[in-house]
Amino acid sequence: MAAATNKSLALIALTQAAMALPSVAAAEGVEVGYLFSEYREQDISGSRTATGRDESRYDIQSHLFRIVAPLDASSVNLDLTYETMSGASPWYVTPGTDGKPVQVMSGASIREERVDIQGKWSKPVKDVLIGLTAGYSTEDDYEAVNGGIEFEIENESKTLTWSGGVGYSDDKLDPTEGGSTRFPTRITEADRQSWTLYGGAALVIDANTVVQGSLSYSDADGYLSDPYKLAWIQSFSNVVNDSRPDGRRSVAVGARLRHKVEAANAALHVDYRFHDDDWEMQSHTLEAAWYQRLGDSWTVTPTIRWYSQSQAFFYEPYYAAPRADGFASSDYRLSPFGALSGRIDVSKAIGAWNIAAGVEYYEANKRFALKSVDTANPGLVEYTSLQLRVRRVF
């Protein structure tokens, strides 16, 4: 019972970052790469569960294979990901004996597999670099097809670069045991569509400093609820299906600084992102990384990341009575919380090879939130992640 919708936001962000093997220009030759990622959520403490016992959570292993190759005046990028998932996930929240919310987990451990393939074709057309993207992802109860077009253009002095693009995704859900005797109210199938439009600019300040800015708009429609989650209604002493609006509009603004510190043979990367949507959720993300070169072949990169979000307007840990609009969700991903993560990455260049490893620890907690949180969701996640990477240019 682990559809793509059931993954934590933390995992999605982690995958996007950790899977990003560095690419080289097509003119430099063919690049091949492999990345292994082990993602493990910490057990949820018995003090936060309805059973009073520690409960296990997700363990996810990912394998990414990448190839980047020149093709005449263009280049082709291909990523293939194979992922296995096992464990249990937060199901719904009930009031404990003292009135504090406690988590009910999904029960028996499940095992799922996911295959994802993403491709990109890029070609300069006059002074504009055009990119076409397409992808397909499938697992036991979920299927998605996506595509998009991107562009990049530089001024004559190459000190200013404009970029932008549009992307589309069509997702289909076929939940496990939907409409069955065991889960008669679970949907049997559903779909959703989403559009993303973005633009940005990068400005070279001097030989050592580049700043970037970006703006994106997303529009999602269709089934946006989670078929595997429930919400507790106290006046019913019972649960109802997770139910969310069938549309979501969001805007995100980003800023980046890249600065080379010549005296230390290092570089400082700072990233900030603000997100706002019509579910009344706002979030802030701030990340700082220090890329330290050691000799001619080693690079050590410590990174720290802070995140904070407000709650969706319809979210509650549990409900005293049904809402008038019929919405209900106790998903911790829609709750108010903050999070801190720390990562250390080490890489070494050996001729045409580059070998790297990284480890990360992440904790979501109400005390890290920008604003005070009265009641933390008991399902907030902690995880550790290990990545091993190898890359070669021919």
SULSULZI-V996162 format. One record per residue. RES is the residue in three letters. SS is DSSP state (2 for helix, 1 for strand, 0 for the rest). D_FIRST is the distance of its C-alpha to the first C-alpha in whole Angstrom. Layout:
res = {RES	RES}
ss = {SS	SS}
d_first = {D_FIRST	D_FIRST}
This chain:
res = {MET	ALA	ALA	ALA	THR	ASN	LYS	SER	LEU	ALA	LEU	ILE	ALA	LEU	THR	GLN	ALA	ALA	MET	ALA	LEU	PRO	SER	VAL	ALA	ALA	ALA	GLU	GLY	VAL	GLU	VAL	GLY	TYR	LEU	PHE	SER	GLU	TYR	ARG	GLU	GLN	ASP	ILE	SER	GLY	SER	ARG	THR	ALA	THR	GLY	ARG	ASP	GLU	SER	ARG	TYR	ASP	ILE	GLN	SER	HIS	LEU	PHE	ARG	ILE	VAL	ALA	PRO	LEU	ASP	ALA	SER	SER	VAL	ASN	LEU	ASP	LEU	THR	TYR	GLU	THR	MET	SER	GLY	ALA	SER	PRO	TRP	TYR	VAL	THR	PRO	GLY	THR	ASP	GLY	LYS	PRO	VAL	GLN	VAL	MET	SER	GLY	ALA	SER	ILE	ARG	GLU	GLU	ARG	VAL	ASP	ILE	GLN	GLY	LYS	TRP	SER	LYS	PRO	VAL	LYS	ASP	VAL	LEU	ILE	GLY	LEU	THR	ALA	GLY	TYR	SER	THR	GLU	ASP	ASP	TYR	GLU	ALA	VAL	ASN	GLY	GLY	ILE	GLU	PHE	GLU	ILE	GLU	ASN	GLU	SER	LYS	THR	LEU	THR	TRP	SER	GLY	GLY	VAL	GLY	TYR	SER	ASP	ASP	LYS	LEU	ASP	PRO	THR	GLU	GLY	GLY	SER	THR	ARG	PHE	PRO	THR	ARG	ILE	THR	GLU	ALA	ASP	ARG	GLN	SER	TRP	THR	LEU	TYR	GLY	GLY	ALA	ALA	LEU	VAL	ILE	ASP	ALA	ASN	THR	VAL	VAL	GLN	GLY	SER	LEU	SER	TYR	SER	ASP	ALA	ASP	GLY	TYR	LEU	SER	ASP	PRO	TYR	LYS	LEU	ALA	TRP	ILE	GLN	SER	PHE	SER	ASN	VAL	VAL	ASN	ASP	SER	ARG	PRO	ASP	GLY	ARG	ARG	SER	VAL	ALA	VAL	GLY	ALA	ARG	LEU	ARG	HIS	LYS	VAL	GLU	ALA	ALA	ASN	ALA	ALA	LEU	HIS	VAL	ASP	TYR	ARG	PHE	HIS	ASP	ASP	ASP	TRP	GLU	MET	GLN	SER	HIS	THR	LEU	GLU	ALA	ALA	TRP	TYR	GLN	ARG	LEU	GLY	ASP	SER	TRP	THR	VAL	THR	PRO	THR	ILE	ARG	TRP	TYR	SER	GLN	SER	GLN	ALA	PHE	PHE	TYR	GLU	PRO	TYR	TYR	ALA	ALA	PRO	ARG	ALA	ASP	GLY	PHE	ALA	SER	SER	ASP	TYR	ARG	LEU	SER	PRO	PHE	GLY	ALA	LEU	SER	GLY	ARG	ILE	ASP	VAL	SER	LYS	ALA	ILE	GLY	ALA	TRP	ASN	ILE	ALA	ALA	GLY	VAL	GLU	TYR	TYR	GLU	ALA	ASN	LYS	ARG	PHE	ALA	LEU	LYS	SER	VAL	ASP	THR	ALA	ASN	PRO	GLY	LEU	VAL	GLU	TYR	THR	SER	LEU	GLN	LEU	ARG	VAL	ARG	ARG	VAL	PHE}
ss = {0	0	0	2	2	2	0	0	2	2	2	2	2	2	2	2	2	2	0	0	0	0	0	0	0	2	2	2	0	0	1	1	1	1	1	1	1	1	1	1	1	0	0	1	0	2	2	2	1	0	0	0	0	0	1	0	0	0	1	1	1	1	1	1	1	1	1	1	1	1	1	0	0	1	1	1	1	1	1	1	1	1	1	1	1	1	1	0	0	1	1	1	1	1	1	0	0	0	0	0	1	1	1	1	1	0	0	0	0	1	1	1	1	1	1	1	1	1	1	1	1	1	1	1	1	0	0	1	1	1	1	1	1	1	1	1	1	1	1	0	0	1	1	1	1	1	1	1	1	1	1	1	1	1	0	0	0	0	0	1	1	1	1	1	1	1	1	1	1	1	1	1	1	0	0	0	0	0	0	0	0	0	0	0	0	0	0	0	0	1	1	1	1	1	1	1	1	1	1	1	1	1	1	1	1	1	0	0	1	1	1	1	1	1	1	1	1	1	1	1	1	1	0	0	0	0	0	0	0	1	1	1	1	0	0	0	0	1	1	1	1	0	1	0	0	0	1	1	1	1	1	1	1	1	1	1	1	1	1	1	1	2	2	2	0	1	1	1	1	1	1	1	1	1	1	1	1	0	0	0	0	1	1	1	1	1	1	1	1	1	1	1	1	1	0	0	0	1	1	1	1	1	1	1	1	1	1	1	1	0	0	0	0	0	1	0	0	0	1	0	0	0	0	0	0	0	0	1	1	0	0	2	2	2	0	0	1	1	1	1	1	1	1	1	1	1	1	1	1	1	0	0	1	1	1	1	1	1	1	1	1	1	1	1	1	2	2	2	0	0	0	0	0	0	0	0	0	0	0	0	0	1	1	1	1	1	1	1	1	1	1	1	1	0}
d_first = {0	4	6	10	10	8	11	14	17	19	17	17	21	21	20	23	25	25	24	28	30	33	35	39	41	41	45	44	43	39	37	34	31	28	26	24	22	20	18	18	17	19	18	19	22	23	25	22	20	20	20	23	22	20	17	15	13	12	14	14	17	18	21	23	26	29	32	35	38	41	42	45	45	42	39	35	32	29	26	23	20	18	15	13	10	10	10	9	9	11	11	14	18	21	24	25	29	31	29	27	23	21	17	15	12	8	10	10	9	7	8	8	11	13	16	18	22	24	28	31	35	37	41	44	46	49	48	45	42	39	36	33	30	27	23	20	17	14	11	9	8	11	14	17	21	23	27	30	33	35	38	41	44	47	50	53	54	50	50	47	44	42	39	36	34	32	28	26	22	21	17	15	12	10	7	6	9	10	14	13	16	13	12	15	15	12	13	13	14	15	17	19	22	23	26	28	32	33	36	38	41	42	46	48	50	52	51	49	47	45	43	40	39	36	35	32	31	27	26	23	23	20	17	16	14	11	9	7	10	13	17	19	23	26	28	26	24	21	18	17	15	15	17	19	22	22	24	24	27	28	31	31	34	34	37	38	41	42	45	46	48	51	53	50	48	45	43	41	38	37	35	34	32	32	29	30	28	28	26	28	26	29	28	30	30	33	33	36	36	39	40	42	44	46	48	48	45	42	40	39	36	35	33	32	30	30	28	28	27	27	25	24	26	24	22	23	21	22	24	28	28	26	27	29	27	24	22	20	18	17	15	17	17	20	22	25	25	27	26	28	28	30	30	33	33	36	37	40	41	43	45	43	40	38	35	33	31	30	28	26	26	24	24	23	26	28	31	30	30	33	34	33	30	31	28	25	21	20	17	19	18	21	20	22	22	25	26	28	30	33	34	38	40	42}
